Amino acid sequence: MAEPLVLVRREPPVAVATLNRPDVLNALSAPLMDALSREIGALDADDAVRAIVLTGSSRAFAAGADIAEMAEAGAVEMMERDRFQGWQRLRATRKPLIAAVSGYALGGGCELAMLCDMIIASDSAQFGQPEVRIGVMPGAGGTQLLTRALGKWQAMELVLTGRMLSAREMYDRGLVTRVVPEGMHLEEALRLAREIAKQPPIAVRLAKEAVQKAFLGTLEEGLPLERKNFYLLFATEDQREGMRAFLEKRAPVWQGK
C-alpha cells in the first residue's frame, strides 16, 4: 500500500500532522492538499486535541505547488479544478495551528506556513514566493498575507523578484514567531502547542478568531468582534472557574465548557 500523504500523530492534548512526500520536497499536489484538509478537519473536531502542529521533512516544509499538475493546464481548466477549496477549509480551522518549518517553505509552502497561526522555524529554513520565475504569481494568499505581515514595500520586492529569505530575516521582518537551532523546530513547536493547550479551549478559540479579524479586517470590524467574544466567554463554566481559582489562589481546572 502507498504511504499516506499526511501522517498524523496524536499526543493529547496536541497532535502533529506531517506532510509526507519527501521525495518531491513535499510538493503540494491536489491529493496532498485534500488529505491535509481532511486530517486537519478531523483534528479540529477532536475534543481531545487542543492545538495542532503542522510540519514537513528536515529538507523541506513544502517546496511549492506540484508544477507537473499545472504545466499544461488552461485558465478555464484551472478555475474548474478549484484547487483552493482545501486551502479555504484549512483557513477555517478553529484550533491553534502551528507551523514547524525546516528547509524550504517556498511558493505554496510559504503560503501554507502563513496560513498557520504561528511559525516556528529552524535556522535552516528558507521562505519565498518564487512563482514569478515560472511565469505566474502567488495564488493561495501569498500577495495578501505577505503584504499584511511585511508591508507593501517588502512584500512587493519578494513577490516581484521571487528571491528567498532566511528564517532569521523573516523573523526580523515579523513573519516568523521564533527561530531555533536546526533540528529543534518540531520540539519547540510542540512545547508551544502544549503551553497553549493548557489554557481554556473556548477562550483560546475566540481569542484566535479576534486576532485573525484584526489581521485580515479593519479596526471597525475587529473591535465589535472582540467585545462580542469577550462577553460570550461569561457564558462559559471555564470563565467562572478561572476567576474563582484566581480569587481562591489555586490552579484552575478547565472543562472546555
C-alpha positions in Angstrom: 0.0 0.0 0.0 1.1 3.6 -0.7 2.3 5.7 2.2 -0.3 8.2 3.5 0.2 11.7 2.1 -0.2 13.1 5.6 1.0 11.3 8.7 -1.0 12.1 11.9 0.3 11.6 15.4 -2.0 12.3 18.3 -0.3 13.2 21.7 -3.4 14.6 23.5 -3.8 17.4 24.2 -1.8 18.1 21.0 -1.4 16.5 17.6 1.2 16.6 14.8 0.3 16.4 11.1 3.3 15.7 8.8 3.4 16.3 5.0 4.7 13.0 3.6 6.0 13.5 0.0 9.7 13.8 0.9 10.9 12.5 -2.5 9.5 15.7 -4.1 10.2 18.0 -1.2 6.5 17.9 -0.2 5.2 19.4 -3.3 1.6 20.4 -2.7 -0.3 18.3 -5.1 -4.1 18.3 -5.1 -4.3 14.9 -3.4 -1.9 16.1 -0.7 -4.0 19.2 0.0 -7.2 17.2 0.0 -5.7 14.8 2.5 -4.3 17.6 4.6 -7.7 19.4 4.8 -9.4 16.2 5.8 -6.8 15.3 8.5 -6.7 18.8 10.0 -10.5 18.9 9.9 -10.7 15.7 11.9 -8.2 17.0 14.4 -10.1 20.3 14.7 -13.3 18.2 15.5 -11.5 16.0 18.1 -12.2 17.3 21.6 -9.0 15.6 22.9 -6.9 17.8 20.7 -6.4 21.4 21.7 -3.6 22.5 19.5 -2.2 21.2 16.2 1.4 21.3 14.8 1.9 21.1 11.0 5.4 20.1 9.8 7.3 18.5 6.9 10.7 17.0 6.5 14.1 18.3 7.5 14.8 19.3 3.9 11.5 20.9 3.1 8.4 22.0 4.9 7.0 22.3 1.4 8.9 23.5 -1.7 5.8 24.7 -3.5 3.0 23.5 -5.7 3.2 20.4 -7.8 4.2 22.1 -11.1 3.6 18.9 -13.1 -0.1 19.1 -12.3 -0.4 22.6 -13.8 2.2 23.0 -16.5 -0.2 22.2 -19.4 -3.5 23.4 -17.9 -5.5 26.2 -19.3 -7.2 29.1 -17.4 -10.7 27.5 -17.6 -9.4 24.1 -16.5 -7.6 25.7 -13.5 -10.8 27.5 -12.5 -12.8 24.3 -12.8 -10.4 22.4 -10.7 -10.8 25.0 -7.9 -7.7 23.7 -6.2 -8.0 26.3 -3.4 -11.1 24.6 -1.8 -8.8 22.7 0.6 -7.0 25.9 1.5 -10.3 27.5 2.5 -11.1 24.6 4.7 -7.7 24.9 6.4 -8.3 28.6 7.0 -11.5 27.7 8.8 -9.6 25.7 11.4 -10.7 26.9 14.9 -7.9 25.4 17.0 -4.4 26.9 17.1 -2.3 25.7 14.2 1.4 26.0 14.5 3.8 25.5 11.5 7.1 23.8 12.4 9.3 24.7 9.4 12.7 23.3 8.3 14.3 23.7 4.9 12.3 25.1 2.0 9.0 26.9 2.5 8.5 28.3 -1.0 5.5 29.3 -3.0 2.6 27.3 -1.8 4.8 26.1 1.1 5.3 29.7 2.3 1.6 30.3 1.9 0.8 27.2 3.9 3.1 28.3 6.7 1.5 31.7 6.7 -2.0 30.1 6.8 -1.0 28.8 10.3 -1.3 30.9 13.4 2.3 30.8 14.4 5.6 29.8 12.7 8.4 28.1 14.5 11.4 27.9 12.1 14.7 26.1 12.1 17.6 28.3 11.3 17.9 26.3 8.1 14.5 27.4 6.9 14.2 29.4 3.6 11.0 31.3 2.8 9.9 32.9 -0.5 7.3 33.3 -3.3 9.2 32.4 -6.4 6.1 32.0 -8.7 7.1 34.9 -10.9 10.1 32.9 -12.0 7.9 30.3 -13.7 5.5 32.9 -15.3 2.8 33.0 -12.7 2.2 34.7 -9.3 1.1 33.5 -5.8 -2.5 32.3 -5.7 -3.1 30.8 -2.3 -2.8 34.0 -0.3 0.9 35.0 -0.8 0.3 38.5 -2.1 -2.3 39.3 0.6 -0.6 37.7 3.6 2.9 38.8 2.9 1.6 42.4 2.4 -0.2 42.3 5.7 2.8 40.8 7.5 5.6 42.7 6.0 4.1 45.8 4.5 3.7 46.8 0.8 7.3 47.6 0.0 8.9 44.5 1.4 6.2 42.2 0.1 6.5 43.8 -3.4 10.2 43.0 -3.5 9.7 39.4 -2.6 6.8 38.7 -4.9 8.3 40.5 -7.9 11.8 39.1 -7.6 11.0 35.6 -6.3 14.0 35.7 -4.0 14.3 33.7 -0.8 14.8 35.0 2.7 16.3 33.0 5.7 14.3 32.2 8.8 16.3 34.9 10.7 15.5 37.5 8.0 11.8 36.6 8.2 11.9 36.8 12.0 13.4 40.3 11.8 10.6 41.3 9.4 7.9 39.9 11.7 6.7 36.8 9.8 8.2 34.1 12.0 7.3 33.6 15.6 10.6 32.1 16.7 13.9 30.8 15.2 15.5 27.8 16.8 18.7 25.7 16.0 18.4 23.2 13.2 16.6 20.1 14.2 14.8 21.7 17.2 11.8 23.2 15.3 9.3 20.4 15.9 10.3 20.1 19.6 9.8 23.9 20.1 6.5 23.9 18.2 5.2 21.0 20.4 6.3 22.9 23.5 4.4 25.9 22.4 1.4 23.8 21.4 1.4 22.2 24.9 1.6 25.6 26.6 -1.4 26.8 24.6 -3.3 23.5 25.2 -3.1 24.2 29.0 -5.4 27.2 28.5 -9.2 27.2 28.5 -10.1 26.0 24.9 -13.2 28.2 24.3 -11.2 31.3 25.3 -8.4 30.2 23.1 -10.7 29.7 20.1 -12.5 33.0 20.5 -9.2 34.9 21.1 -7.8 33.3 17.9 -10.9 34.4 16.0 -10.4 38.0 17.2 -6.7 38.2 16.3 -7.5 36.8 12.8 -10.1 39.5 12.4 -7.5 42.1 13.4 -5.0 40.7 10.9 -7.4 40.4 7.9 -10.0 43.1 8.6 -10.3 46.6 9.8 -10.3 48.1 13.3 -14.0 48.9 12.9 -14.7 45.2 12.2 -12.3 43.9 14.8 -13.4 45.8 17.9 -17.1 44.7 17.9 -16.0 41.1 17.4 -13.5 41.3 20.2 -16.2 42.7 22.5 -18.8 40.1 21.5 -16.3 37.3 22.1 -15.3 38.8 25.4 -19.0 38.9 26.6 -19.7 35.4 25.2 -17.0 33.9 27.5 -19.0 34.9 30.5 -21.5 32.2 29.5 -18.8 29.5 30.0 -18.0 27.4 33.0 -14.3 28.0 32.4 -14.8 31.7 32.9 -16.3 31.1 36.3 -13.7 28.5 37.2 -10.8 30.7 36.1 -11.9 33.8 38.1 -12.8 31.7 41.2 -9.5 30.0 41.0 -7.7 33.3 40.8 -9.6 34.7 43.9 -9.0 31.4 45.8 -5.3 31.4 44.8 -5.4 27.9 43.2 -4.8 26.4 39.8 -7.9 26.3 37.6 -9.3 23.1 36.2 -10.6 23.7 32.7 -13.6 21.8 31.4 -13.8 23.2 27.9 -17.4 24.3 28.6 
